[in-house]
Amino acid sequence: MATAFITHPHCRKHDMGAYHPECPERLGAIEDQLIASGIGQHLTHHVAPSAEMKSLARVHPMEYISHIRSTSPAAGTAHLDPDTAMNPHTWDAALHAAGAAVMATDLVMSRQADNAFCSVRPPGHHATRNRAMGFCLFNNVAIAARHALEQHGLERVAIVDFDVHHGNGTEDIFRDDPRVLMVSTFQHPFYPYSGTEHPSPNMVNVPLASGSGSQAFREAVTWAWLPALEAFKPQMLFFSAGFDAHVEDDMAMMRLVDADYAWVTQQMKDVADRFAEGRMVSVLEGGYNLSALARSVVAHIKVLSGL
């Protein structure tokens, strides 16, 4: 077995306009760096299926799913919010992004892969149950986690979110759900200005000030995440893997480096090995400096794959 790398060509066709930071080139940069680093050949490559409606409906009401579908334009661009838009390919891209997360869960649960990384867009962790926002339409990692719980019968799953922005959508979906533990770090105060007001007991949110770097991040993981995960004993781990806290990323003002992403992945891999039979699924979220994104993803995948 090996690490599964899952993507789909449609994910590169979703385009929210010139100069939008969440651009199709993100996925190309990742795949180029996989080749340049030599690790791409050690992964098993999969083409993501389109998510079934029942998978989406575990997380989002059908009225919301229908709204997204009906907003899909035949030409041009349709805005869901000031930052989030659809072109004629977005609906298919979003279905394949969610489908990749479900496929990854199935591959890992069936032992066809040790773990998996989903190189997909649009991202998902800002999508609430019934609202698209922050570049996100469907909450891919939440769809995968619900699939693990309801299709595969797991009792406890953890979501690890190290994106620079708080995963407000994921928190909205799993608030007070005792089957799900979410641990996260994020810059605060910063978009979407959430995660600090009365989080539910299953949310371990660690806001970090602008300018925080490696030491603050690693202390948050060590002193907040790890004890919570130890007590929870998750049977599977899901990453909302955003790489926009990197020092080279102008989207925010954090100062993480490539090595921090390798380090946190190793900490989570140790947790997965202890409690979850090594089961991990990682789904791409943010990361907008193409070079920093690609290098950080490769650092993350190297640890997942043990290379």
PAVOGU-23520 format. One line per 5 residues: number of its first residue (from 1); for each residue x negated, y negated, z negated of C-alpha. Coordinates in steps of 0.5 Angstrom, whole numbers, padded with zeros to 4 digits. Example, Ala and Ser with C-alpha at 12.3 -4.5 7.8 and 13.67 -1.06 7.14 Angstrom:
1 = -0025,0009,-0016; -0027,0002,-0014;
***
This chain:
1 = 0000,0000,0000; -0002,-0007,0001; 0001,-0014,0000; 0006,-0016,0005; 0006,-0022,0009;
6 = 0013,-0024,0012; 0015,-0030,0016; 0019,-0031,0022; 0018,-0035,0029; 0025,-0039,0028;
11 = 0022,-0042,0021; 0017,-0046,0026; 0023,-0049,0030; 0026,-0052,0024; 0024,-0059,0025;
16 = 0027,-0065,0021; 0023,-0071,0025; 0017,-0074,0027; 0012,-0075,0020; 0017,-0071,0016;
21 = 0012,-0068,0011; 0016,-0061,0011; 0013,-0060,0018; 0013,-0054,0022; 0005,-0054,0022;
26 = 0005,-0052,0015; 0006,-0045,0017; 0001,-0045,0023; -0004,-0048,0018; -0003,-0042,0013;
31 = -0004,-0037,0019; -0010,-0040,0022; -0013,-0040,0015; -0011,-0033,0014; -0015,-0031,0020;
36 = -0021,-0035,0018; -0022,-0032,0012; -0021,-0025,0014; -0016,-0023,0009; -0010,-0023,0014;
41 = -0012,-0016,0017; -0012,-0013,0010; -0004,-0015,0010; 0002,-0012,0012; 0006,-0016,0017;
46 = 0013,-0016,0017; 0018,-0020,0021; 0024,-0023,0017; 0031,-0021,0018; 0037,-0026,0018;
51 = 0040,-0026,0011; 0047,-0023,0010; 0052,-0027,0008; 0053,-0023,0001; 0046,-0024,0000;
56 = 0047,-0032,0000; 0054,-0031,-0003; 0050,-0028,-0010; 0048,-0035,-0011; 0052,-0040,-0007;
61 = 0059,-0041,-0006; 0062,-0039,0001; 0065,-0046,0002; 0058,-0049,0001; 0055,-0044,0006;
66 = 0060,-0045,0011; 0059,-0053,0010; 0052,-0052,0012; 0053,-0048,0018; 0059,-0053,0020;
71 = 0054,-0058,0019; 0049,-0055,0024; 0048,-0060,0030; 0048,-0057,0037; 0043,-0062,0039;
76 = 0039,-0068,0035; 0039,-0068,0028; 0044,-0068,0022; 0042,-0070,0015; 0045,-0067,0009;
81 = 0041,-0072,0004; 0036,-0078,0006; 0031,-0073,0005; 0034,-0066,0008; 0036,-0065,0015;
86 = 0038,-0060,0020; 0036,-0059,0028; 0039,-0054,0032; 0035,-0049,0029; 0035,-0050,0022;
91 = 0041,-0045,0021; 0037,-0039,0023; 0031,-0041,0020; 0034,-0042,0013; 0038,-0035,0014;
96 = 0031,-0032,0016; 0027,-0035,0010; 0033,-0032,0005; 0032,-0026,0009; 0025,-0026,0008;
101 = 0026,-0026,0000; 0031,-0021,0000; 0026,-0016,0005; 0020,-0018,0000; 0024,-0015,-0006;
106 = 0026,-0009,-0002; 0019,-0007,0000; 0016,-0008,-0007; 0022,-0005,-0010; 0022,0001,-0006;
111 = 0014,0002,-0006; 0013,0000,0001; 0009,-0006,-0001; 0005,-0007,-0008; 0007,-0015,-0007;
116 = 0009,-0020,-0002; 0008,-0027,0000; 0014,-0030,0004; 0011,-0036,0009; 0018,-0039,0010;
121 = 0021,-0046,0011; 0026,-0049,0009; 0024,-0048,0002; 0029,-0047,-0003; 0028,-0049,-0010;
126 = 0031,-0056,-0010; 0038,-0052,-0007; 0043,-0052,-0013; 0049,-0047,-0012; 0053,-0052,-0008;
131 = 0048,-0058,-0006; 0042,-0058,-0001; 0037,-0063,-0003; 0029,-0064,-0003; 0028,-0061,0004;
136 = 0032,-0055,0001; 0038,-0051,0004; 0039,-0044,0001; 0035,-0042,-0006; 0031,-0037,-0003;
141 = 0027,-0035,-0009; 0034,-0035,-0013; 0037,-0030,-0008; 0031,-0025,-0008; 0032,-0025,-0016;
146 = 0039,-0024,-0016; 0038,-0019,-0011; 0033,-0015,-0015; 0038,-0016,-0021; 0045,-0014,-0017;
151 = 0042,-0009,-0012; 0036,-0006,-0015; 0039,-0006,-0022; 0034,-0009,-0026; 0035,-0012,-0033;
156 = 0030,-0018,-0033; 0026,-0022,-0028; 0022,-0028,-0029; 0021,-0034,-0024; 0015,-0037,-0024;
161 = 0015,-0044,-0021; 0008,-0048,-0020; 0011,-0053,-0015; 0009,-0061,-0017; 0017,-0062,-0017;
166 = 0022,-0059,-0022; 0026,-0053,-0019; 0032,-0056,-0021; 0036,-0052,-0016; 0033,-0045,-0019;
171 = 0035,-0048,-0026; 0042,-0050,-0024; 0043,-0043,-0022; 0040,-0039,-0027; 0042,-0044,-0033;
176 = 0044,-0039,-0039; 0043,-0033,-0036; 0039,-0028,-0041; 0037,-0024,-0035; 0033,-0029,-0032;
181 = 0027,-0033,-0035; 0024,-0039,-0031; 0017,-0042,-0033; 0015,-0048,-0030; 0010,-0054,-0029;
186 = 0012,-0060,-0026; 0010,-0068,-0026; 0014,-0072,-0030; 0017,-0077,-0029; 0018,-0075,-0022;
191 = 0023,-0073,-0017; 0028,-0070,-0018; 0028,-0073,-0025; 0030,-0067,-0028; 0028,-0061,-0033;
196 = 0027,-0065,-0039; 0034,-0066,-0042; 0036,-0060,-0046; 0034,-0054,-0042; 0037,-0048,-0044;
201 = 0034,-0042,-0048; 0031,-0038,-0042; 0028,-0044,-0039; 0021,-0046,-0041; 0019,-0052,-0037;
206 = 0013,-0056,-0038; 0013,-0063,-0036; 0006,-0066,-0034; 0004,-0073,-0033; 0001,-0076,-0027;
211 = -0006,-0075,-0027; -0006,-0068,-0030; -0011,-0064,-0028; -0014,-0056,-0029; -0014,-0057,-0036;
216 = -0007,-0059,-0038; -0004,-0054,-0033; -0008,-0048,-0035; -0006,-0050,-0043; 0001,-0050,-0041;
221 = 0001,-0043,-0038; -0003,-0041,-0043; 0001,-0044,-0049; 0008,-0044,-0046; 0009,-0039,-0041;
226 = 0005,-0033,-0043; 0008,-0032,-0050; 0015,-0033,-0047; 0013,-0028,-0041; 0010,-0023,-0047;
231 = 0017,-0024,-0051; 0021,-0023,-0045; 0018,-0017,-0042; 0020,-0018,-0034; 0021,-0012,-0030;
236 = 0019,-0016,-0024; 0016,-0023,-0022; 0018,-0028,-0017; 0014,-0034,-0015; 0017,-0041,-0013;
241 = 0010,-0042,-0010; 0009,-0050,-0009; 0002,-0052,-0007; 0003,-0060,-0007; 0000,-0061,-0014;
246 = -0007,-0060,-0011; -0011,-0066,-0011; -0011,-0067,-0004; -0004,-0067,-0003; -0001,-0075,-0003;
251 = 0006,-0072,-0004; 0004,-0073,-0012; -0001,-0075,-0017; -0003,-0068,-0020; -0010,-0066,-0019;
256 = -0010,-0058,-0019; -0015,-0055,-0014; -0016,-0048,-0010; -0018,-0045,-0016; -0012,-0046,-0021;
261 = -0008,-0043,-0016; -0012,-0037,-0016; -0013,-0037,-0024; -0005,-0038,-0025; -0004,-0032,-0020;
266 = -0009,-0028,-0024; -0005,-0029,-0030; 0002,-0027,-0027; -0001,-0021,-0024; -0004,-0019,-0031;
271 = 0004,-0020,-0034; 0006,-0016,-0028; 0002,-0010,-0029; 0003,-0010,-0036; 0011,-0010,-0036;
276 = 0013,-0010,-0029; 0009,-0004,-0025; 0006,-0010,-0022; 0012,-0012,-0018; 0011,-0019,-0015;
281 = 0015,-0023,-0010; 0012,-0030,-0008; 0016,-0035,-0004; 0013,-0041,-0001; 0016,-0048,-0003;
286 = 0012,-0055,-0003; 0005,-0056,0000; 0004,-0062,0005; -0004,-0063,0006; -0005,-0058,0011;
291 = -0012,-0056,0009; -0011,-0056,0002; -0004,-0052,0003; -0007,-0047,0007; -0013,-0046,0003;
296 = -0009,-0045,-0004; -0004,-0040,0000; -0010,-0036,0001; -0013,-0036,-0006; -0006,-0034,-0008;
301 = -0006,-0028,-0003; -0013,-0026,-0005; -0011,-0025,-0012; -0004,-0022,-0010; -0008,-0017,-0006;
306 = -0014,-0016,-0010; -0019,-0018,-0004;
***
